Amino acid sequence: MSNIITKAHPVPDMHSTGLRVVGAWLFAIVLILFSTVFVHVPYTREIQMVLAIPVLLFFGAPFYAGAWKGTRSGRNNIDRLVALTTSVAFLFSVFNTFFPDYWLGIGLEPNVYYGVAAVIIAFSLTGDFMEERARRNVSAAICRLGGWQHNAARVLPEKQRIDDRVAELFVPVILIISLLTFFIWVFFGGIDVVSHGLFAALSVLVVACPCVVGLATPVALAAGLNKAARNHILIRDTSALEQMRNVDVVVFDKTGTLTEGHPTVIGWLWAQGQEEHYKDVLLAAESTSDHPLAEAIVTALEGEEQVIPAHLDGFESIAGKGVRVAYQGAEYWVGSHKLLKDYQANLSDILADMLTQYESDGNSIVYFGRENDLLAVIAIKDQLRVTSMEAIRELRIQDIEICMLTGDGERTASSVAGSLGIMRFVADAMPDDKEDFIHKLQLQGKTVAMVGDGVNDARALSCADVSIAMGKGTDTLMDTAMITLRTSDLLLLPKVFRLSRQTVSLMYRNLFWAFIYNTVGIFVAAGVLYPVYDILLSPALAGAAMALSCVSVALSSLRLSSRF
C-alpha cells in the first residue's frame, strides 16, 4: 500500500555530493576564466571543450539520468531542463569550435558556451546540495529525538514539486520560442538569413539558463527547513512544507496530542469482591502495552500499591481495544468498552451511573474483566495541554476546520471536544475508523492534516495529505509522519502553516525573478536588439544576468529567517 518516493535523480551521500559541487565549481571557474580573461590563449576553445566534457559526463551525470527517467515517464522535470540547455550549449559550442567560418562568413561571432554549461551544472548541484543538507539535518535531529532511522518515504499522488511543475511548462515553451525565432527570422528575412535564424534559435536554447530555476525551489526549501528546525519543527518530507498551505482540515488525536499524554488513575470501581491475584494480573496485562492509559494503570499499581505482576501464560494485543491474557486457565481482558461488549460482560446500573459522572468530566474509562465477568472499572484523567485551546483558536483564524478522533466513549469525547470548542469529533474510533474518517474528508475534496502521537494513529497518518507527529510519540509514528513537533507546544502547529505559506511564496518570488532574467536573455538571444543595435547575443550579458539572478535568489531566501 505504501509507495516509495525518490528524487528525480539518484542522491548519493552528502560527502560525495559535496565533492561534486566543489569539483563542478572548480571546472566552471576555470572555464569562465578561459572565456573572459584568457580568450587569446592558443587553442582556448579546444581547451574549454576538454574541460567541459568531465563536467557534463561526470558532475552532471545525475541530471542526465533524471532527464532520461523524465523522458521515459513522459514528464518534463527540472533535470530535463538542465540536460537540454547544457547539451545544446555544449554541442553548439563544439560546432563553433570546429566550424567557426560558417558564422564568420555571415558576419556573426562564433561564440562558445562551455562555461555557461558548466555554471548551469554547478549551480544546479549547489541547489540540490543545499536542500539535501537541510533534509539530512532534520533526519539527524529526528534520529536523536527518538532513535529513528528511515530509508524510504511515502509519495503523494499528483503532491509534484513546484520546480518540476515549472519545468513541465518551461521546457515546451522554450522549444516553441526557439522554433518561432527561427521561422520569424526566415519569414521576414528570407533565405538569406537562414543562418542568422539558426544562430538565434540555438542561442535561445543556450541562454534559457535553468540554473536559477534549479536554485529557486531548493534554496527556499532549505531556508524553510532550517527555520522550522530552529523553532523545534522537524520537517522530514519537503512536500509537506509545500502542501501545508493547502490544508483545509486538521484532525487531532485526543490522548497525548490535545491532552498532556501523562494520565493518572483517579478512581477504582470494583464490580465484585477482589481476589489477591486480580491486580497482579491487571498489572501484568497492562505492562504489555505502551498505551498512555495502560502506563497510568501500571504506574498506579506499581507506585501506590506496590503490586507484583503475575506470571502470565500468554497475552494478545487487540488493536484499538486493549489486551487479553491467559492466567491459571482463565482468560482476562482489559481495555475499552468495546471489549466489554465483545465479552458481553454486565455493567450494573450503579456502576453505569458512576461512570456517567466520570465521563462527563472528560475522564477516560478502562474496563477489566475475566471472561464474561466485569471485575473492575478504572477512571483515568489526562489534562488538556495548556496550549491546545489557543492553538485551535489560531488555526480557526486561518480558516482551518478542526476535528478530533478518540477511542474514548461518546460522553468523554463530547466533554473534551466541548471544552475546546471542537464541533466535529468521532468517539469509539478504532485505527481503521480513523483511517476511514480521513478518506471521507478527502473524498469531499478536503486536504487533510492529521496530528497524532500513538501507534493507533499510524494508519490515519499514512493516508493523510500531511502527517504530523508529536515529539513525545512512538518511534513508529515518527517513522510515518512527514513533520514532527519536537515539543509538546501545540502552538507550533499554526507556525507550520505560516512557514509553509512564506516558503511557497518565497519559491514563487524566486521563480518570478528567474523568469525575468531568463526572459530578458531569451529576447536578446532571439534578436530583438539586432535590427537597431546589430546585437544577437552577448555572452558577457548572459553570464552577468545568470550570476545576478542566482545572487538575488540567495538574498531573497535569507529574508525568510527574519520573518515567521
Secondary structure, DSSP 8 states (H G I E B T S, - for coil): -------SS----HHHHHHHHHHHHHHHHHHHHHHHTSTTSTTHHHHHHHHHHHIIIIITHHHHHHHHHHHHHT---HHHHHHHHHHHHHHHHHHHHH-HHHHHTTT------HHHHHHHHHHHHHHHHHHHHHHHHHHHHHHHHH----S-----SS---HHHHHHHHHHHHHHHHHHHHHHHHHHHHGGGGHHHHHHHHHHHHHH---HHHHHHHHHHHHHHHHHHHHTTEEE--HHHHHHGGG--EEEEEIIIIIB-S--EEEEEEESS---HHHHHHHHHHHTT---HHHHHHHHIIIIIS-------SEEEEETTTEEEEEETTEEEEEESHHHHHHTT----HHHHHHHHHHHHTT-EEEEEEETTEEEEEEEEE--B-TTHHHHHHHHHHTT-EEEEE-SS-HHHHHHHHHHHT--EEESS--HHHHHHHHHHHHHTT--EEEEE-SGGGHHHHHHSSEEEEETTS-HHHHHH-SEEESSS-TTHHHHHHHHHHHHHHHHHHHHHHHHHHHHHHHHHHHTTTHHHH--S--HHHHHHHHHHHHHHHHHHHHGGGG--
